[in-house]
Amino acid sequence: MLKDAFENLTAAVTTINTPMPYSIDEDTLLACLKGDIYERKWRVHVQALFDEVDVSVIHNLVVDHVVTFDELSKAIDAWKVTESDNERWVREMASFEVGRAAAEGAGRAR
């Protein structure tokens, strides 16, 4: 992982962990977002990512190729993130991302 990507992920984790009684680390958060871990104890941390972390940090995680908007959207569903401040934005960005990937794979000339 690139230095900037790690710094953005660490910033997100630091924000998430601040009010929590126990901490999540970067690898565990990524595993939760990518669907590799579904331990109930991490749900509040995933919710906090979408509620407490500034949208610019979430966007940078995608720009840095740490996660995709599609993975974030699937994580919202899997973890039943409700009434999140950033949920609608993530879903909108995921729809653009999926639409762009489909168009690029359609054999179009560039």
MARRO-59876 format. One record per atom (N, C-alpha, C): residue in one letter; z, x, y. Coordinates in steps of 0.05 Angstrom, whole numbers, plus 32768, in hexadecimal, padded with zeros to 4 digits. Atoms other than C-alpha are relative to their C-alpha. Layout:
AZXY
...
! end
This chain:
M800080117FE8
M800080008000
M800080128019
L80017FF07FE7
L7FEF801A8045
L801A7FFE800F
K7FE87FFE7FF1
K8026802E8074
K80047FE78011
D7FFD80177FEF
D80187FF580A5
D80067FE77FEF
A7FFB80178011
A80167FC3806C
A801D7FFF7FF7
F7FE47FFE8009
F80597FDB8052
F80137FF98017
E7FEF80067FE9
E80767FD78098
E80017FE28006
N8001801E7FFC
N805F7F8E80A0
N800F7FF27FEB
L7FF1800D8016
L807B7F7C805C
L801E80048004
T7FE37FFA7FFB
T80BD7F9E806D
T800A7FEF8017
A7FF880117FE9
A80BF7F7980B0
A80057FE37FF6
A7FFD801B800A
A80B57F37808B
A801A7FFE7FF0
V7FE880018011
V80EB7F478058
V801A80038010
T7FE87FFC7FEE
T811C7F5E808E
T80077FE5800D
T7FFC801A7FF3
T81137F1C80B3
T800B7FEB7FEC
I7FF780138014
I811B7EF48073
I801D80057FF7
N7FE67FF9800A
N81597F19805C
N80177FFD8013
T7FEB80007FEC
T817F7F16809D
T80167FEB7FFC
P7FEB80138003
P81A37ED48093
P80087FFA7FE3
M7FFB8007801C
M81A47ED58047
M8018800E7FF4
P7FE97FF4800D
P81E17EE2801B
P7FF880177FED
Y800A7FEA8011
Y81B67F0E7FED
Y7FE380058008
S801A7FF77FF5
S81767F357FFB
S7FEA7FFF7FEB
I80187FFD8011
I81307F347FDF
I7FF3801A8009
D800E7FE87FF8
D81087F747FDD
D7FE27FFA8002
E801D80037FFB
E80BE7F7E7FED
E7FF17FF97FE7
D800F80058019
D80A67F807FA5
D80067FE47FF5
T7FF9801A800A
T80CC7F417F92
T7FF37FEA8011
L800D80147FEF
L80B27F1B7FCE
L7FE27FFE7FF9
L801C80018007
L806B7F2F7FBD
L7FFB7FF37FE5
A8002800D801A
A80757F1A7F75
A80037FE28002
C7FFC801D7FFB
C808F7ED77F8D
C7FE77FF3800D
L8018800A7FF3
L80527ECE7FBA
L7FE87FFF7FEF
K80187FFD8011
K80207EE37F85
K80037FF07FE6
G7FFC80118017
G803E7EB57F50
G800A800F7FE7
D7FF67FF18017
D805C7EEB7F24
D801E7FFA7FFA
I7FE380068003
I80A57ED57F2F
I80057FE4800B
Y7FF8801B7FF7
Y80C17E8E7F34
Y801E7FFC7FFC
E7FE380038002
E810C7E9A7F33
E800A7FEF8018
R7FF780137FEC
R812D7E617F58
R800F800D8018
K7FF07FF37FEB
K815B7E907F7E
K7FF0800B8017
W80107FF47FEB
W81207EAB7FA6
W7FF27FEB8012
R800E80157FF1
R81077E677FC0
R80078001801E
V7FF880007FE3
V81307E6B8001
V7FF38018800F
H800D7FE97FF4
H81127EB0800E
H7FE27FFA8006
V801C80077FFC
V80CB7E978004
V7FFE7FEB8017
Q7FFF80137FEA
Q80DB7E5B8031
Q8003800E801B
A7FFA7FF17FE7
A80F67E8B8065
A7FE78010800A
L80187FF27FF7
L80B57EB28065
L7FEF7FEE8011
F801180127FF1
F80907E75807D
F800E7FF38017
D7FF1800C7FEA
D80C87E5C80AB
D800880148015
E7FF37FEE7FEE
E80E67E9A80CA
E7FEF80188009
V80107FE87FFA
V80B17ED180C8
V7FEA7FF88014
D801480067FEC
D80837ED38104
D7FE47FFF7FF3
V801A8004800B
V803D7EBB80F5
V7FEF801A8002
S80107FE77FFE
S80207EFE810D
S800680137FE9
V7FF87FEE8017
V80477F2380D6
V7FF37FF57FE7
I800D800C8018
I802D7EF280A1
I7FE280068001
H801D7FFA7FFC
H7FE67EFB80BD
H7FFB801D7FF9
N80047FE38005
N7FEE7F4780BA
N800280067FE2
L7FFE7FFC801D
L80037F438070
L7FE57FFA7FF3
V801A8007800B
V7FBF7F228063
V7FEC80158009
V80127FEC7FF5
V7F997F528090
V8003801B7FF1
D7FFA7FE7800E
D7FBB7F8C806C
D7FFA7FFE7FE2
H80068005801C
H7FA57F6F8029
H801880017FED
V7FE780028010
V7FED7F668011
V7FFF7FE67FF0
V8004801A800D
V7FE07F1D8001
V7FE87FF3800D
T801680107FF4
T7FA97EEA800E
T800B7FE6800A
F7FF7801B7FF7
F7FAE7EA88032
F80007FED7FE9
D800180118018
D7F9B7E877FF0
D801A80047FF0
E7FE77FFA800E
E7FD77EA97FCE
E80177FF3800F
L7FEB800C7FF0
L80047E938007
L80007FE17FFD
S8002801D8003
S7FEB7E4B8002
S800A7FF77FE4
K7FF68006801C
K7FF77E4B7FB6
K801E80047FFE
A7FE37FFC8000
A803D7E677FC2
A800E7FE9800D
I7FF480187FF3
I804C7E2E7FF2
I80027FE97FED
D7FFF80168014
D803A7DFD7FBB
D801480067FE9
A7FEF7FF98016
A805D7E237F83
A801E80008006
W7FE47FFE7FF8
W809D7E2D7FA9
W80097FE7800F
K7FFA80197FF3
K809A7DE77FC8
K800C8005801C
V7FF87FFB7FE5
V80A17E02800E
V7FFA7FE78011
T800380197FF2
T80AC7DC58039
T80068003801E
E7FFB80017FE3
E80A87DB98083
E8001801B800D
S80007FE57FF6
S80987E018090
S7FF08001801A
D800E7FFD7FE7
D80837E1580D6
D7FE4800B7FFD
N801A7FF28003
N80497E3F80BC
N7FEF7FF57FE9
E800F800A8017
E80337E158080
E7FE47FF78007
R801A800B7FF9
R7FFA7DF080A2
R7FEC80178008
W80117FE97FF8
W7FDF7E3180C1
W7FF780107FE8
V80077FF18018
V7FE17E55807E
V7FEB7FF17FF0
R80138010800F
R7FBD7E1C805C
R7FE47FFF800D
E801980007FF1
E7F887E198092
E7FF1801B7FFD
M800C7FE68004
M7F7C7E64808D
M7FF780047FE4
A80087FFE801C
A7F797E5F8041
A7FE67FF27FFC
S8019800F8003
S7F427E2B8047
S7FE98010800B
F80167FEF7FF5
F7F197E5A8073
F7FFB80177FED
E80037FE98012
E7F267E948043
E7FF17FF87FE7
V800E80098018
V7F107E6C8006
V7FE47FF98006
G801B80087FF8
G7ED47E50802B
G7FEE80198004
R800F7FE77FFB
R7EBF7E968041
R7FF9800E7FE6
A80057FF2801A
A7EC67EB37FFA
A7FEB7FF17FF1
A8014800F800E
A7E9C7E7B7FDD
A7FE48005800C
A80197FFB7FF3
A7E667E858011
A7FF5801C7FFB
E80087FE58005
E7E657ED08006
E7FF780047FE3
G80077FFE801C
G7E5F7EC77FBB
G7FE77FF07FF8
A801580128006
A7E257E977FC0
A7FE5800D8000
G80197FF18002
G7DF07ECD7FBF
G7FF07FFF801A
R800D80017FE6
R7DE17EC78009
R7FF7801C8009
A80097FE77FF4
A7DB87EFD802A
A80108006801A
R7FF07FF87FE8
R7DDD7F238061
R7FEE800B8014
! end
